[in-house]
Amino acid sequence: MSIIELISRIAIAFTTLLVLTRIMGRKEISQMTFFNFVSGIAIGTIGASLVINSTVSIRNGIIALVGWSLFTIALGYIDIKSKRVRTVIEGQPRILIKNGKIMEDELRKVRLDVNALNALLRQKNVFSVLDVDYAIFETDGKLSVMKKEAQQPLTKADMNIQSTKPVYFPIATEVINDGRVISTNLQKLNLNQEWLEQQLQQSGIESISDVFYAQVQKDGSLYIDTKNDLIH
């Protein structure tokens, strides 16, 4: 392949991709669902093949790009018109926290662990599961969070009105994750497993293995989320 042919292929591929991307719309960039992800990879691969693979003619490369783009646009139109097709293509939002309770089964379905969930919550400036009323994992991989009423902006909880309990810790800290004690976090809080077991017993929980997740709150209280099979 000569330099002139390579430059021509680059210019053609770039121009074609730019035009087709504008036609497909901003959703391909702004909302990266499973379908958009697959579509973006496929179009990028076809464009790269058009540039560097001399066995692919420019005509066939452009036809492949246009054909895939039309297929994407057609599915996008069907996606708008049909809820059933939209569910198959993009999936459904998943409720990961409901009324302050972590939904373990939903976490498994979206392939998230508690640490990943906490990371997503921190991106929303939420540092305690106890502060969350609902958390919904959207089809584009983003987390929508609705805080409990006491944690909403411009409420008494946010206006420097003192709580009835003293604040001991600067941030909520996990101490049990999927039935396993996080000893290092207990040590950082100057707490021990004996204290933890006492707190669980006061809540009617006999074994640490029965706890899916537990967090020491800023006021020193313990947030406990039991495993689903213990809920009746």
Disulfide bonds with the S-S distance in Angstrom:
none
